Amino acid sequence: MGGGIGGAAFRLMRRGILLAPLWMWLLMLVAAPVLIFGVMAFATPSDGVPPFTLGFRFAAFAMLVEDFYYAEALLAALRLAATTAGLCLLIAYPMALGMAGVRPAWRLPLLALLMLPFWTGFLLRLGAWIGLLRDEGLVNHLLRGLGITDAPLALLYTQGAMLAGMVHAYLPFAVLPLFTALIRLDPALLEAAADLGARPARVFFSVTLPLTLPTAAAGFLLVFIPAAGEFVIPELLGPPEAQVIGRVLWQEFFQNRDWPLAAALALALLALLILPIRWFQRLGAGA
Amino acid sequence: MLKATGLEKRFGAVPALAGLDLAINAGEFFALLGGSGSGKSTLLRVLAGFEAPDAGALTLDGQDLLPVPPWARPINMMFQSYALFPHMNVADNIAYGLKRAGVAAEERRSRIAAALDLVGLQWLETRRPQQLSGGQKQRVALARSLVMRPRLLLLDEPMAALDAGLRERTGLELRALQRKTGAAFIMVTHDQQEALALADRIAVLEAGRVAQIGPPQEVYARPATRFVARFLGAANVLEGRMRDGVFESAEASADIGTGLPAATIAVALRAEHIRLTNADEAPVMTGILEDAAFRGDDWLLIIRLRGGARLRVVHPAPPPAPGSAVGLAWGAASVVPLFA
């Protein structure tokens, strides 16, 4: 250390310079949109461009409370996000265990495979799901070809299709932190458990699982938080009644052109997600 | 009790065990001594069941151990890092193995108490490992293994993570515990002092094989190979050959000792067995004092012989000035023949 006051000032300046892009990023992509939405939510919808006139009205927020449709959409979104995150974790644990269990030389190729879907367009991948699941799609062709079914099964536009798409899109976010936690786990702990008489399954439940639980919770939130605002997947794969908040938001913005209501909805979702986000930050600090 | 024959293990192209034979007796304190890469840790992991050997046999009381998975082996291990479960307190750590063995809660409690009593940590039951000092962790790890009442306990560098000041006392406690429990201990260490001080028998490992095995005093006094002589107590090794019953060493440009076995290819001479001669005494050999270092109790002298070899000599008094010619003498029994 050292350098006295001049050194301290220099370090502070250097820190400022290093952090400046981060602050710019936060200002432009987080603070500014929230501020704009905040102003918009109190405005009055109109027919102009933009489709609102500034004001100070609580009508949009009142609507959120009065019409249960919106509360239900919020709940449906949280339910979908929780189910998606739970399923992702269930699949991620065996995947991460497998990836951490192989020889180190194999880990990078497996990681690359995990990230491979990110190299193709998101919509393209959803299109592939539609191609697989529609009535004349690959799965139904296969089922009929094998003589398992006569008529095509309704696979697309179901809860199942929506969940499959959600899990497919968000799985890497659950696998990556778990994989990191598992390879950091001291192998001597697992050996000590085996040495003391624990079979592999017991080693997992008594040592591996408790020691990676904070990371699993972080992985859950890492999926849950963005999944709660998801609208493309329910729109393209889900049933019409799956009116999650993301979809409703989209409709209010682009079909009903009620921007103040949409802005209020967006703020409500943000407020709902603040708690899980805080929780996630605490887990991050602890890990 | 434990018998290993022809154990082989390779990691890629590197052999860690190269046909190792070893027999451990019930109730003995056995030390596996070797440098890094000697295969001592691999051997311990093979005994515990964490590594499967490529070839060889391993039996415990005549029963084949190799097909037995680690969780079913009646052997326990104390890890170098102690490997205490960080999410459990001391009592739960010790209870872990008892629970797996299906020991009833009541007996568990009394055995945990007895194990903590054995290592003198009764008052730490509810602490977490993170709240313990290094020495306390070591004792908890020991208690966690001993509570299983193993007939054979493996200890991987049990004192390596302790402060130097704690090591001596802990070592003696370890030996006392071994005597008290009657379990056989196999301790892996790279510290020769530790091995010599604590073990009933030691095996010096070199390149995946046992170079020499025996009681510490015997191995120390009569090393059989150059490697053992240098590794244990850093003995002087003089190369040469036997001719007409006399060992000739060009390095020393002198004949050293008679009556050595015909197969002798080098001799070992301990630094503490060589003394400087007085003016009125005929030296066995002469040399030039090259360097001297004060070590507290004594001086370490480096003496160059006429043939170019350098001898380490331990001298109890202030040495003559560097560059002086000195005469050296030793008892005939101090010359140890080496065969490899």
Interface residues (C-beta under 8 A of the other chain):
Chain A: D186 A188 L189 E191 A192 A193 A194 D195 L196 G197 A198 R199 R202 S206 V207 P210 L211
Chain B: A48 G49 F50 P69 P70 W71 A72 I75 N76 M77 F79 Q80 S81 A83 L84 F85 P86 H87 Y96 G97 R100 A101 R144 M148
